[in-house]
């Protein structure tokens, strides 16, 4: 297999969107992904593709080649969503957005993908136990940004590392689990950050430590991961770079860094607006328009992880009191709420196709991330009948490609 062509930083974007398949009437999960995708688990549709995930009620959409600009992708992804819904309708199913199903019981309802690469999922399940929210009930957007060579890798890794902690403040969409408020705006990430804790080296504190080259990354991260998983996985089924579950991981096989801390939103337009904002902020840091690379790489992982955890809990209302961190992101004050920081970043960072992103980002900044809009709409206690109404409307938003105000 030929290696992919090297792309320089920010000359391409790879997007992966994960959705739940649910019963059209009850909105409970429906494990029929193999009926949609076939046992091979892949459907190629030119510029886009569909593929399976760990559980039978999940499907992933992706652009098959990196796109230089994000502006054309929302319409393409929207068309794919509608095509999938048409195929699901005879099965009594449809797609549901947001990062967690609001009343799924993963201990009772999880069905792992049984075809093709089933051994991988069976091995994960044997070691970690996949009938849990952190495995079977979490839907995200992965944003892949390319790099060419060690110098670009070091700069891109440093830039992404700085923006990672505040992404949930903008993107949180998982405030409800098992029928009620979960206590976190981003319960997907709260569940995710400990889902591989049995082998701590595979996830760390989610925020990666600073590294400057591929060889250093392999020595500092991948070698310990492979060493620590070996007693549980003597056949090496999971001995791949994707076993690393940090919030951003290098995919050296395709010369890109994959960002994993972004909850999927109510429609592709919202997802791609977040991707545009994250990419633009990372690019500004990468180009050292704020402090230089050496300063970017100095901030400690624990400090960044503390900010991430606050944003997982409170999203845009999280208080950031680390003046050094704010200075690295070009914020003029010594403390602020995370939502205030994002407003500053969106207003001061050049966004490609900014007119297109104005509405979705405006909704997020004015009305809060999707998680807060969901809670507001669900009302006190999140009664079951109201939850069904809210998530039915979210399904309609996904089908129509419109924002959810709540």
Secondary structure, 3 states (H helix, E strand, C coil): CCCCCCCCCCCCEEEEEEEEEEECCCCCECCCHHHHHCCCCEEEECCEEEEECCECCEEEEEECCCECCCCCHHHHHHHHHHHHHHHHHCCCEEEECCCCCCCCCHHHHCCECCCCCHHHHHHHHHHHCCCCHHHHCCCEEEEEEECCHHHHHHHHHHHHHHHHCCHHHHHCCECEECCEECCCCEHHHHHHCCCCHHHHHHCCCCCCCCCCCHHHHHHHHHHHHHHHHCCCCCCCCCCCHHHCCCCEEEECCCCEEEEEEEECCCCHHHHHHHHHHHHHHHHHHHCCCCCCHHHHCCCCHHHHHHHHHHHHHHHHHCEECCHHHHHHCCCCCCCEEHHHHHHHHHHHCCCCCHHHHHHHHHHHHHHCCHHHHHHHHHCCCCCHHHHHHHHHHHHHHHHHCCCCCC
